[in-house]
Amino acid sequence: MKLILASQSPRRRELLSMLGLHIDIFVPDTEEDCDRSVLSPEELVMGLACRKARAAAEQLSLRGDNLDNAVILAADTVVALDGTILEKPTDEDDARMMLTMLSSRRHEVFTGIAAIYRGRLAVDVQTTGVSFRVLTNDMIDAYIASGEPMDKAGAYGIQEWIGLIGIEKIDGYV
């Protein structure tokens, strides 16, 4: 059985490797444009994960890859605070705004997962509640200066130092 991760996320690669799984990486050429104003966080991440998995399957098939014994896995994650979706920050000011909003608050992290095996699609979404401690301006500035928040939904990674020192409580799956 071959596992193909349809993602450029280093963290997803690392997590699957930590499980002892051998994975192939294929980043599909796909757009993530959609009307986010009409979608719930669950609908958004499931839709984007499906789009990535389907695009990978189609593109791999078109180039002649044999997918008979391959599972294509894709995922997407967003952070939501009071129903407002916080995706990847556009710049440092956007990251600062997000982290300030999250400080001393509870929010949800939504991860949509899609897998294709022999043409059949399976989709799921997991929701995790995360509560932050107070994040000082100095903490936020230092984290932004590290560059770490710039490619992460909600401008933070739970596995990074801001997550380790800033998170007070986690409810659900990580």
Residue pairs with C-beta under 8 A, 6 or more apart in sequence:
1 69
1 70
1 71
2 24
2 69
2 70
2 71
3 16
3 21
3 22
3 23
3 24
3 70
3 71
3 73
4 23
4 24
4 25
4 26
4 56
4 60
4 70
4 71
4 72
4 73
5 12
5 13
5 16
5 23
5 24
5 25
5 26
5 73
5 74
6 26
6 27
6 28
6 52
6 53
6 55
6 56
6 72
6 73
6 74
7 13
7 25
7 27
7 52
7 73
7 74
7 75
8 25
8 27
9 75
11 157
11 159
12 75
13 23
13 25
16 23
17 23
26 56
26 59
26 60
26 72
28 52
28 55
28 56
28 59
28 74
29 55
29 59
30 51
30 52
30 55
32 48
32 51
32 76
34 44
34 47
34 48
36 44
36 85
39 47
41 78
41 80
41 85
41 108
41 110
42 110
42 112
42 125
42 127
44 76
44 78
44 85
44 110
44 112
45 75
45 76
45 77
45 78
45 110
45 111
45 112
45 125
46 112
46 114
46 123
46 124
46 125
47 112
48 76
48 112
49 74
49 75
49 76
49 112
49 113
49 114
49 123
50 74
50 112
50 114
50 121
50 123
52 74
52 75
52 76
52 114
53 72
53 73
53 74
53 114
53 115
53 116
53 121
54 114
54 116
54 121
56 72
56 74
56 116
57 67
57 72
57 116
57 119
60 67
60 70
60 72
61 67
67 118
68 118
70 117
71 115
71 116
71 117
72 115
72 116
72 117
73 113
73 114
73 115
74 113
74 114
74 115
75 111
75 112
75 113
75 114
76 111
76 112
77 109
77 110
77 111
77 112
77 153
78 85
78 86
78 87
78 109
78 110
78 153
78 154
79 85
79 86
79 87
79 98
79 102
79 107
79 108
79 109
79 110
79 153
79 154
80 86
80 107
80 108
80 109
80 110
81 101
81 102
81 105
81 107
81 108
81 154
82 107
86 98
86 101
86 102
86 107
86 153
86 154
86 155
87 153
87 154
88 150
88 151
88 152
88 153
88 155
89 95
89 97
89 98
89 149
89 150
89 155
92 144
92 150
94 155
95 144
95 149
95 150
95 155
96 140
96 141
96 144
98 149
98 154
98 155
98 156
99 135
99 140
99 143
99 144
99 149
99 155
99 156
99 162
100 135
100 140
102 132
102 135
102 154
102 155
102 156
103 132
103 133
103 134
103 135
103 140
103 166
104 132
104 133
104 134
104 135
105 131
105 132
106 129
106 130
106 131
106 132
106 169
107 129
107 130
107 132
107 154
108 127
108 128
108 129
108 130
109 127
109 128
109 129
109 130
109 153
109 154
109 158
110 125
110 126
110 127
111 125
111 126
111 128
112 123
112 124
112 125
113 123
113 124
113 125
113 126
114 121
114 122
114 123
115 121
115 122
115 123
116 122
126 172
126 173
127 172
128 170
128 171
128 172
128 173
128 174
129 169
129 170
129 171
129 172
130 158
130 167
130 169
130 170
130 171
131 167
131 168
131 169
131 170
131 171
132 166
132 167
132 168
133 165
133 166
133 167
133 168
135 162
135 166
139 162
139 165
139 166
143 149
143 156
143 160
143 161
143 162
148 156
148 157
148 160
148 162
149 155
149 156
149 157
149 162
156 162
156 163
156 166
157 163
158 167
158 170
158 174
